[in-house]
């Protein structure tokens, strides 16, 4: 692999990481809804339980962050196996 090909691979990986970072930041900022008027419904309890919408949203975001990172790692491993080895 020559220098230009390596540079192209590094750029592709950087773009992919930036995309995943952008999605993660958007999801983090989505939690701000808990302190705005749009998220007033999140403060209410779900049914007869002690779980609020905010708590459920927080737990779902954590699981989603883990799944996104797993997806990124799997994509990174798949592209490395397909010949992008540096």
Protein Blocks (a to p, Z undefined) as FASTA:
>chain_A
ZZklmmmmmmmmmmmmmmmmmmmmmmmmmmmmmmmmklmmmmpcehjbfbdfklmmmmmm
mmmmmmmmmmmmmmmmmmmmnopaZZ
